[in-house]
Amino acid sequence: MNQFYKLLAILCLTLSISTYNYAQQDFQGQAYYQTKTTMDLDNWGGRQMSEQQKKQIMERMKTMLEKTYVLTFSQTESTYKEEEKLEAPGSGRGFGMMSSFTGGSQYKNIKDKQMIQEQEFFGKQFLIVDEITELDWELSGETRQIGQYMCFKATAVKKVDEFDWTSMRRRSRDDDKKEDKEKSQDSVKTETDSTATDSTSKDFMADIEVPKEITVTAWYTPQIPVSNGPGEYGGLPGLILEINADRTTMLCSKIVLNPSEKETIKKPTKGKEVTRKEYNAIMKQKMEEMREMYGGRGGRGGGRGR
């Protein structure tokens, strides 16, 4: 019975606020999110480092692992941008490949189910245009207060993009031994130019793995009945104020509803237009070129002479 009254209260609250907010044609809000991604240095060779060395590296990585974003939203559209700030000298660089990815403005149109992302990769500007990926959220009656907003929990299983650096990790030694055994069994076959090329394309990220799926936990508030949230997330009966996805947390720290100075929400237009699939293919080719350029470092079989 308590669950019934709780759901009834949510429904009444949502309807009353929705009637007020959506009656305003120019309704707009801004939500500020603090994002943080953790990294286990021990898993990347850090066991041989001193605590002081680890501290110095993490300090340099801080601007890449910890960021502030602003979500500007209306009933149907939004932009998600990193808040501009001055960086400390020498910070945010290192782990060369990761520092070559620079994300720009992200636009979402909930009505048209369209997402557009500005992305810079090794000095080239791209405009990634795709449909919004809808997650199959499982709603829960579990509640939590975030600031002045009552939030409800929802969970979903998400497929991970193969180049999502926030979920990248070093392969375990057990995985390495298993793969080496499989390759040794295959080595009795005659090697041709085509198989050599195929092997090269498969092991360019041999030391890195990305999980195929992760569990995402969201906390949303029906008090702001906008089906939106930070980054790619949305699709819930209220604004998402917190996301926990693998090693990344996105937490809303500030909300401004109907600001006095409204920002125009518009689609980004800078860069070569590609789909996510096409963009990933471009990234993969570039990484293979770099591996060849630097002598196949890290790839089993990559340093073989031909």
Secondary structure, DSSP 8 states (H G I E B T S, - for coil): -HHHHHHHHHHHHHHHHHHHHHT-TT--EEEEEEEEE---GGGGTGGGS-HHHHHHHHHHHHHHHEEEEEEEE-SSEEEEEE------TT-S--STTGGGEEEEEEEEETTTTEEEEEEEETTEEEEEEEE------EEEEEEEEETTEEEEEEEEEEE--TT-GGG-EE--HHHHHHHHHHHHHHTTS---HHHHHHHHHHSTTTTEE--SEEEEEEEEETTS--S--STT---SSSEEEEEEETTEEEEEEEEEES-SS---------SEEE-HHHHHHHHHHHHHHHHHHTT-TT-TTTT---
